[in-house]
Amino acid sequence: MTNALHTIKRVLDAPEDQRKLLQEQTDAELSAFFSKPQNHGVLNELAYSIVGMAWSDAMVEDITAKVIEVKTVGLNDRDYIEEDLRGLRAYWQGKGGDIMSHTIRHSRAEMPREEMVAALDMHDDDVVTSFWGALNDLSNQYREKLAQLPLTRLIQLIQDALPVGSTVDGESISATFAASTLTDDNVDSVLTTVRKFAKGPISILGSSWALHYLANVGLTFGDNVAQEVFRTGQIGQYKGAAVVQIENFEDFDGSRVLPDNELWIVAQDAGRLTYYGNAPKVAVLRRASFYQRWETARDAGMLLYGVQHGRLGRIVLS
């Protein structure tokens, strides 16, 4: 490891209250080091560490595992959902009679395999003029955007799977209600359906704006809400279901990514997120006009297998 990487590691490992001072003290030294073309190759090793830490932080902050099932398998492995396992019969009969046997039956679906990806272009001058400023901006962007990916994907899949008016066995799992007159009967009409078919915990997800309507119909806030401002995380309960606030965010064009007028009701056995392999891929690529591209990818797949079983709900507030 080069002296520059030792310095960077020393700063990043320092207590938070000392880190800013150390960054100021080492900024000029590191900016000068990375301004030399022969040292550009060191960025690949640095990128792996920085982006790797961003992935780790995102996984710690991600609450998807509290909403649906999350698992990790080998990079080359396949993962399957096995549902409707049945076949064995246990029964009473007269003593000494022949015991009837049965075969096990189940439905099986292979988990999809896609990539969670991100890439950010940075000019060489950004590193030369302020190494820590550029690095902090880059790592913060990676950490924020990677943490948003799983829940964003979950919500997109719910919206695609549940157009307004969807039903299961004649019972509503997707409906529209007036926000100004929302009642607990409205919410319960969808929640009760999901609860009927769910085999585990249930979560209600939404932005802070959408969730504030639940405060009028029975949302009970947890004690920790009074102590800190939640960006993403569980803030309370509604009739036994965990209420999870999701921080909305803007895309590159400044448009808000998630709708502020929807609530999503998700049973834990409604879907699965599978990661393939334990480590993301990371690279720094030289681009034209003195730009460098930091890019990363991780194999993953998400499947909502509980849609047809009534384990998902969607409420649109008009």
C-alpha positions as CSV (number, residue, x, y, z in Angstrom):
1,M,0.0,0.0,0.0
2,T,1.4,3.4,-1.0
3,N,2.0,6.2,1.6
4,A,-1.0,8.1,0.1
5,L,-3.3,5.1,0.7
6,H,-2.0,4.8,4.2
7,T,-2.8,8.4,4.8
8,I,-6.3,8.1,3.4
9,K,-6.9,5.0,5.6
10,R,-5.6,6.8,8.7
11,V,-8.0,9.7,8.1
12,L,-11.0,7.5,7.3
13,D,-10.4,5.3,10.4
14,A,-10.1,8.4,12.7
15,P,-13.0,9.2,15.0
16,E,-15.6,11.5,13.4
17,D,-14.8,14.5,15.5
18,Q,-11.1,14.3,14.4
19,R,-11.7,13.4,10.7
20,K,-12.4,16.9,9.4
21,L,-9.2,18.3,10.9
22,L,-7.1,15.5,9.4
23,Q,-8.7,16.0,6.0
24,E,-7.8,19.7,6.1
25,Q,-4.2,18.8,7.1
26,T,-3.7,16.2,4.4
27,D,-5.7,17.7,1.5
28,A,-2.9,19.5,-0.2
29,E,-0.6,16.4,0.1
30,L,-3.1,14.1,-1.5
31,S,-4.2,16.5,-4.1
32,A,-0.6,16.9,-5.2
33,F,-0.1,13.1,-5.2
34,F,-3.0,12.4,-7.5
35,S,-2.2,15.2,-9.8
36,K,0.7,13.2,-11.2
37,P,-0.3,10.9,-14.1
38,Q,1.9,8.1,-12.9
39,N,-0.3,7.9,-9.8
40,H,-3.6,7.6,-11.5
41,G,-3.5,3.8,-11.3
42,V,-3.6,4.1,-7.5
43,L,-7.2,5.4,-7.9
44,N,-8.4,1.8,-8.8
45,E,-7.3,0.5,-5.4
46,L,-8.8,3.6,-3.7
47,A,-12.0,3.3,-5.7
48,Y,-12.5,-0.3,-4.6
49,S,-12.1,0.7,-0.9
50,I,-14.3,3.9,-1.1
51,V,-17.1,2.4,-3.2
52,G,-16.9,-0.9,-1.2
53,M,-17.5,1.1,2.0
54,A,-20.4,2.9,0.4
55,W,-22.0,-0.5,-0.5
56,S,-21.4,-1.7,3.1
57,D,-22.9,1.5,4.6
58,A,-25.9,1.2,2.2
59,M,-26.5,-2.4,3.2
60,V,-26.5,-1.4,6.9
61,E,-28.9,1.5,6.3
62,D,-31.2,-0.5,4.0
63,I,-34.4,-1.6,5.7
64,T,-35.5,-3.9,2.8
65,A,-34.7,-6.9,5.0
66,K,-37.4,-5.8,7.4
67,V,-40.0,-5.5,4.7
68,I,-39.3,-8.6,2.5
69,E,-36.9,-11.5,2.5
70,V,-33.3,-10.7,1.7
71,K,-30.6,-13.4,1.1
72,T,-27.2,-13.8,-0.5
73,V,-26.0,-16.7,-2.6
74,G,-22.8,-17.5,-4.5
75,L,-22.0,-15.4,-7.5
76,N,-22.6,-18.4,-9.9
77,D,-25.5,-19.9,-7.9
78,R,-29.1,-19.9,-8.8
79,D,-31.9,-19.0,-6.4
80,Y,-35.4,-20.4,-6.4
81,I,-38.7,-19.4,-4.8
82,E,-40.6,-22.5,-3.7
83,E,-44.2,-21.8,-2.9
84,D,-47.4,-23.8,-2.1
85,L,-45.5,-26.7,-0.6
86,R,-48.0,-29.4,0.1
87,G,-48.8,-33.1,-0.4
88,L,-48.2,-34.8,3.0
89,R,-51.4,-35.8,4.8
90,A,-51.5,-36.5,8.5
91,Y,-54.8,-38.0,9.6
92,W,-56.6,-40.4,12.1
93,Q,-57.5,-43.9,11.2
94,G,-58.4,-47.2,12.7
95,K,-55.5,-49.0,14.4
96,G,-53.6,-51.4,12.2
97,G,-54.9,-50.1,8.9
98,D,-52.6,-49.4,5.9
99,I,-51.2,-45.8,5.9
100,M,-51.7,-43.9,2.7
101,S,-48.7,-42.0,1.4
102,H,-48.6,-38.9,-0.8
103,T,-46.0,-37.0,-2.9
104,I,-44.8,-33.5,-2.2
105,R,-45.9,-30.8,-4.7
106,H,-44.9,-27.2,-4.9
107,S,-44.6,-24.3,-7.4
108,R,-41.1,-23.1,-8.2
109,A,-39.8,-19.9,-9.7
110,E,-36.2,-18.9,-10.4
111,M,-35.1,-15.6,-9.0
112,P,-34.1,-13.1,-11.7
113,R,-30.5,-11.9,-12.1
114,E,-29.9,-8.3,-12.9
115,E,-27.3,-5.7,-11.9
116,M,-27.5,-2.8,-9.4
117,V,-25.2,-0.2,-11.0
118,A,-23.9,3.3,-10.6
119,A,-21.3,5.4,-12.4
120,L,-20.1,8.9,-11.6
121,D,-17.8,11.1,-13.8
122,M,-15.3,13.3,-12.1
123,H,-12.8,15.8,-13.6
124,D,-9.1,15.4,-12.7
125,D,-9.1,19.1,-11.6
126,D,-11.7,18.2,-8.9
127,V,-9.2,15.8,-7.3
128,V,-6.2,18.2,-7.8
129,T,-7.9,21.2,-6.3
130,S,-9.6,19.5,-3.3
131,F,-9.0,15.8,-2.9
132,W,-11.2,15.3,0.2
133,G,-13.9,17.6,-1.1
134,A,-14.2,15.5,-4.3
135,L,-13.9,12.2,-2.5
136,N,-16.5,13.1,0.1
137,D,-19.0,14.3,-2.6
138,L,-18.4,11.1,-4.5
139,S,-18.7,8.7,-1.5
140,N,-21.8,10.5,-0.2
141,Q,-23.5,10.3,-3.6
142,Y,-22.7,6.6,-3.9
143,R,-23.9,5.8,-0.3
144,E,-27.2,7.7,-0.8
145,K,-28.1,6.4,-4.2
146,L,-27.1,2.8,-3.5
147,A,-29.2,2.8,-0.3
148,Q,-32.2,3.9,-2.3
149,L,-32.0,1.2,-4.9
150,P,-33.7,-1.8,-3.2
151,L,-36.7,0.1,-1.9
152,T,-37.1,2.0,-5.1
153,R,-37.2,-1.2,-7.0
154,L,-39.7,-2.7,-4.6
155,I,-42.1,0.2,-5.1
156,Q,-41.7,0.1,-8.9
157,L,-42.6,-3.6,-8.9
158,I,-45.6,-3.0,-6.6
159,Q,-46.9,-0.2,-8.9
160,D,-46.5,-2.4,-12.0
161,A,-48.2,-5.4,-10.3
162,L,-51.1,-3.6,-8.7
163,P,-53.0,-1.2,-10.9
164,V,-55.8,0.6,-9.1
165,G,-58.8,-1.6,-8.7
166,S,-56.8,-4.9,-8.3
167,T,-58.5,-7.7,-6.3
168,V,-57.7,-11.1,-5.0
169,D,-60.6,-13.5,-4.5
170,G,-62.9,-10.6,-4.9
171,E,-61.2,-8.5,-2.1
172,S,-59.5,-5.2,-2.8
173,I,-55.7,-4.9,-2.7
174,S,-55.4,-1.6,-4.6
175,A,-57.8,1.3,-4.2
176,T,-58.0,5.1,-4.5
177,F,-59.3,7.3,-1.6
178,A,-59.6,11.0,-1.1
179,A,-56.7,12.1,1.1
180,S,-58.8,14.9,2.8
181,T,-61.4,12.4,4.1
182,L,-59.2,9.3,4.6
183,T,-60.6,7.0,7.3
184,D,-59.3,3.9,9.0
185,D,-62.1,1.9,7.2
186,N,-60.5,3.0,3.9
187,V,-57.0,1.9,5.0
188,D,-58.3,-1.3,6.6
189,S,-60.1,-2.4,3.5
190,V,-56.8,-3.0,1.9
191,L,-54.7,-3.8,5.0
192,T,-57.2,-6.5,6.1
193,T,-57.0,-8.3,2.8
194,V,-53.2,-8.4,3.0
195,R,-53.3,-9.5,6.6
196,K,-55.7,-12.3,5.6
197,F,-53.2,-13.8,3.2
198,A,-49.9,-12.9,4.8
199,K,-47.9,-15.5,6.8
200,G,-45.6,-13.0,8.5
201,P,-45.1,-9.4,9.5
202,I,-46.6,-6.6,7.5
203,S,-45.2,-3.1,6.7
204,I,-46.8,0.1,5.5
205,L,-44.5,2.2,3.4
206,G,-44.7,5.7,2.2
207,S,-43.0,9.1,2.1
208,S,-43.4,11.5,5.0
209,W,-46.1,13.4,3.2
210,A,-48.1,10.3,2.4
211,L,-47.7,8.9,5.9
212,H,-48.9,12.0,7.7
213,Y,-52.5,11.1,6.6
214,L,-52.2,8.0,8.8
215,A,-51.7,10.2,11.8
216,N,-55.4,11.1,11.6
217,V,-56.6,7.5,11.5
218,G,-54.6,5.7,14.2
219,L,-50.8,5.8,13.5
220,T,-48.9,5.3,16.8
221,F,-45.5,6.8,16.7
222,G,-42.5,5.1,18.4
223,D,-40.6,6.8,21.3
224,N,-37.5,7.2,19.1
225,V,-39.4,9.5,16.7
226,A,-39.3,12.2,19.4
227,Q,-35.5,11.9,19.6
228,E,-34.4,12.0,15.9
229,V,-35.7,13.0,12.5
230,F,-36.2,9.8,10.4
231,R,-35.2,9.8,6.8
232,T,-35.8,6.2,6.1
233,G,-36.9,3.7,8.8
234,Q,-39.7,2.5,11.0
235,I,-41.5,5.4,12.7
236,G,-44.4,3.6,14.4
237,Q,-47.2,1.2,14.0
238,Y,-50.7,1.2,12.5
239,K,-52.9,-1.6,14.0
240,G,-50.0,-4.0,14.3
241,A,-48.3,-3.2,11.0
242,A,-44.9,-1.5,11.1
243,V,-45.0,2.0,9.5
244,V,-41.9,2.7,7.5
245,Q,-41.0,6.2,6.2
246,I,-39.1,6.3,2.9
247,E,-37.1,9.5,2.1
248,N,-38.1,10.8,-1.3
249,F,-35.3,12.1,-3.5
250,E,-34.7,13.9,-6.8
251,D,-33.3,12.4,-10.0
252,F,-30.8,14.2,-12.2
253,D,-33.5,16.4,-13.7
254,G,-34.8,17.5,-10.3
255,S,-38.0,15.4,-10.5
256,R,-39.1,13.6,-7.3
257,V,-38.6,9.9,-7.9
258,L,-41.3,8.4,-5.6
259,P,-45.0,9.5,-5.6
260,D,-46.0,11.4,-2.4
261,N,-49.6,10.2,-2.7
262,E,-49.3,6.5,-2.3
263,L,-49.1,4.0,0.6
264,W,-47.7,0.5,0.0
265,I,-48.7,-2.5,2.2
266,V,-46.2,-5.3,2.0
267,A,-46.1,-8.7,3.8
268,Q,-42.7,-10.1,4.4
269,D,-43.5,-13.2,2.4
270,A,-44.6,-11.1,-0.6
271,G,-41.1,-11.1,-2.2
272,R,-37.4,-11.6,-2.1
273,L,-34.3,-9.7,-2.9
274,T,-31.3,-11.9,-3.7
275,Y,-27.7,-10.8,-3.9
276,Y,-25.4,-12.9,-6.0
277,G,-21.9,-12.9,-4.5
278,N,-20.6,-10.9,-1.5
279,A,-18.5,-8.3,-3.3
280,P,-19.4,-5.6,-5.8
281,K,-17.4,-4.9,-8.9
282,V,-15.6,-1.5,-8.9
283,A,-13.4,0.2,-11.5
284,V,-12.0,3.6,-12.5
285,L,-11.9,4.3,-16.2
286,R,-10.1,7.1,-18.0
287,R,-12.4,9.2,-20.1
288,A,-11.9,11.9,-22.7
289,S,-11.1,15.5,-21.7
290,F,-9.4,14.5,-18.4
291,Y,-12.5,12.9,-16.9
292,Q,-12.4,9.7,-14.8
293,R,-15.4,7.5,-14.4
294,W,-16.0,5.6,-11.1
295,E,-18.4,2.8,-11.7
296,T,-19.7,-0.2,-9.8
297,A,-22.1,-3.1,-10.2
298,R,-23.5,-5.9,-8.1
299,D,-25.5,-8.8,-9.3
300,A,-29.0,-9.0,-7.7
301,G,-32.6,-9.8,-8.4
302,M,-36.0,-9.0,-6.9
303,L,-39.2,-10.9,-7.3
304,L,-42.6,-10.2,-5.9
305,Y,-44.0,-13.7,-5.8
306,G,-46.8,-12.9,-3.4
307,V,-48.8,-10.6,-5.8
308,Q,-51.3,-13.3,-6.9
309,H,-51.6,-14.5,-3.3
310,G,-52.8,-11.1,-2.0
311,R,-49.8,-10.3,0.1
312,L,-49.3,-6.8,-1.3
313,G,-51.5,-3.7,-1.2
314,R,-51.5,-0.2,-2.7
315,I,-53.5,2.8,-1.7
316,V,-53.5,5.9,-3.9
317,L,-54.5,9.2,-2.2
318,S,-56.4,11.6,-4.5
